[in-house]
Amino acid sequence: MEIIREIGEVQKKIKEWKDAGESIGFVPTMGYLHRGHGSLIERAARENDRVVVSVFVNPMQFDNCNDLDSYPSDLSGDMDLVTGSGGDLIFSPTVQEIYPRGFNSLVEVENLDNELCGATRPGHFRGVCTVLTKFFLILAPHRVYFGKKDYQQLMVVKRMVADLNIPLEIIGCTTVREESGLAMSSRNARLSEDEKRKALIINQTLKAVKDRVIQGEVEVEKIRRWAIERIEGVGGAVVDYFEIVHPDTLQKITKIEDKAVAATAVFIGKSRLIDNIILGGKDETTDA
């Protein structure tokens, strides 16, 4: 497994592959990889000749310095997972390589970024879009793979790529879960066993909300209040947000008349966990 840290060096490698007629799949990550990341890499390996995985903790998307400083890392473990999942190369640049002195350009997708996580984490998606635009330009992949666990991120990136005519395909992949139903996340490593048990209320509540909609409940505020009360009924669980939004615009709705997305972020102890479920239509979180 090769790790490249310099932009010029990784671009040279990409050029060699493309000159040989090989397609490039890209999986952007912040490291501390788990089986969810592995599933993205495996799919990328099935659909492309070569797979690049980035490992870069992007400071621009953190609004809390403590969260940034405490973000877990294990490059040796990441190498093993990338190798075992079919990846070919890890691009792990330094912050200085990506944001050299004098860097002053930002990429932002308006409207899609001001709800859900964007409402409580100002500037987060600007940081995501800026670093991804750089990676897309540096690596020039054919396809890029994201998990659907972060539904808002997926929609923001799709909009950005379409708006800027970036010539690549964005592919959303099924949320991978632990046997308990908890969505896999690098942040799960911070949870104690007791907190992991408490965190199960997130997915359980989303499923219960879907059941209520199937049974005919359509009033969003009624569902929303019930869901928040249910989650916070578990000691130590604090809801950052629980919203039901339009699946494309991410704007809040008042009634579920067609397909919608229920999305939430919940603090379990000090860890902020996100999850979502499709309502009023086929649950795409079960798609391959």
N, C-alpha and C positions, 0 to 999 in steps of 0.2 A: 504494500500500500504506500503510495507516494503522497507526501504532504508538500504542498507548494505555498509559500508565503508571499511571494512577490508578484505583482500584476503582470509585469513583462514576461516572467517565466511561465505563468499559467496561460497567457495568451499564445505563447510559442507552442505549448503543448496542444492547445485547442486547435491551432492552425494545422499542426501535423495530422491530427485526427480528421479534420475537415478536408484537408488535401487528399486524404485517403478515402474520401467519400463516406465517412462515418457520421452518424447522427449523434447529437449530444443531448442528454437529459440532465437536468439540474435540480437538486434538492437543497434549498436554502435552510440552514438551521443555525441555532445559537449553541449547539453542542450539548453535551451530557445526554447523548442519544439513547433512545429506548426503542421498544418493539414497534411503536407507532412510526417512528422515523424509519425503522427497518422496512416497514411495509411500503413506504413511499419509495425508498431506494430499490426495493425488489420490483415494484411496478415500473419504475424508470428503466431498470435493467432489461425488463421484458420488452419494452417499447422503443429502446434506443440501443445503439452500438456501444456508446460510452456514457458513463454517469459520473458527474462531478457533484460532490457534496461540500457545501461551504460550512465552516465552523467559525462563526464570528459573533461575539456578543456585542451587539450594536448599541453603543452608549446613547445614540440620538433618540432611541425609542423608549428610554427609561425616564420617568419623571421623578423617580425616587432614587437618590444615590445609594441608599442602603440596599435597595432591591438589586441594583446593578452590582454592587460590591459582593453581595451574597449569592449571586447567581452561580449554581454549581458547574463544575467543569471536570472533565476526565478525558483528555485527548487520547490516551492510550486505549481506554475502553471504546471511544468513538472509532478509532482505527479498526479495532476488532469487529465492531458491528458493521461498519461500512464494507469491510472486506467480506464478511459473511453474508451480506445482503446483495452483493454483486456490484458494488461501487468500484470505480477505477481510480479516483483521485480525490483528495481532500484539499480544498482551498481554504487556508486558515491565515488570512492576513492580519497584520497588526492594525491597531486603530490609526496609527500614523500613516500607514500605507493607504488606507481608505479615506481618511480625512487629514490630508497633509496641511501644514501650516498655511493659513490664508483661505482654506476651504470656506466658501460662502454661498453655495448654491443648494436650494431646497426644492423638493418635489412634493406637491400636495394635491389630493383629490378632494374637492369641496363637496359638501352635503353628505356624502356617504360616510365621512369620518367624524361627524359631530353627534352621532347617536351611540348607544351601547358603550363599548369601551372608550370610544372617542369622547364621550360626554364627561367621563370621570378621569380620563388620562389625556389632557390637552397636549397636543404635539406628538402623541404616540405614532399615529399613522403617517404623519409627515416624516418622521424618522424611518418608519418601515419603507415608505415609498422611495425615499431618497437613497437608502442603501440598496434596495432591490433594483432601482434604476441603474445604479453603478454596477451591480453584479451582472445585470442583463447586458449592459454595454461591454463589460470586461470579458464575459464568458461567451456571449452570443449563442446561447443554447437554442435548440429547436423546441424543447418542451420543458416546462417547469412544473413541479409537483408540490401541492400544498394539502394539508389535512383539512377536512371540513369542520374539525373541532372549533377552529377560529373562523367562523362563517363570515364575520365582518371583514377580516383580513382578506379572505378569498375574494369577496365581492369588490373590495377596494382595489386590489391588484388587477382583477379582470378589467375594471373600469379604466384604470391607469394605462394598461397595455393597449386597450382599444382606443382611448383618447389620443395617445401619443404614437399610434401606429407602430408599436414595437413588434417586430416580426418573430413572434414566438407563440406557442400555445400554452395556456394556463390550464392545468388539470387538477380538479378537486378530487380528493380520495377519502374513502370511508374513515370515520373516526375509529381508531383502534382502542379497545377498552380492556381493562383488567377483568379477570373472571368475575369480580364483584359488580362490574358495570361502570366503575369509575373510569372516566376518560383518561387515557395515558397522557402524562405531562412530565416534563423535567422537574416541575415544581413539586410533584408528588414525593420526591426524595426528601423534602423537608418535613413531611407529615409523620407524626408518631402513629403507632398502630391505632390508638384511640381516635386520632384525627382522621385517619383513613376510614374508619368505620362511620364517623360522623359525616364525612364527605359523600357517602353513598346517597344521602338525602337529595343531592343535586340531581343526579340522573333519575332517581325514583320519582322526584317531583315533576320533572319534565315529562316522564312517561305518564304520570297521573294527569297532567294537564292535557296531553294528547287524548287520553281516554275521555276526559270531560268534553273535549271538543267533538269527538266521535259521537258522544251521547247527546249532543245538541247544544251545548253551551257556546255562545258566540260573543258574549259581552267581555271585552278585553280587560277592563278595569276590575271586574269581579274576579276573573281568573287570576289576574296579576296579584291582587291583594291576598287571595287565598294561597297562592304559591309562595309568596314572601313569608306569610305567617307560618306555613308548613315548614319551610326551610329553617327559619329562625326559631322554630320550636325545638330544634336540636341545639343544645347548649354549645356555645362556642362558634356557631355559624352566623355570620353577618352578611346580609345581601348587599352587594355593591350596587347592582341593578338587576331587575328582572323585567324584561320588556317583550312585547309581541309586536313584530314589525312586518312590513311588506318585504317579501323575499328578494326583490331586486333593488328597491330604493332605500331600504332599511328605515323608512320613515314609520313612526308609530301609527297604529290604526286603532279604531275604537270598537270595530266589530270584525269578527272572522267570517268573511263572506266567500273567501276562496283560499288559496294557499297562503300560508304565513309562516313566520319563524319565531319560535319562542327561544330567547337567548338570555343567559344569565351569567353573572360573575359573582362569586361568593368567597368571602374570606373564611377559611377554616384555620383558626389560629392566626399565624402571620402569613399564610400562603393564600394567594388569590387564584382561584380555580375558575375556568370558564367551561361552558357546555351549551348545547343547543339541540333543538329538535324541530323537524318540519311538522306543521299543523295543516289540516284541511287538504291534504294531498298525500302522495306517496312520500314516505319518510326516506329521503335520499341518504340519510346516514347509514342505511343498510346496503347501499349500492357498492359494487366493487370498484 
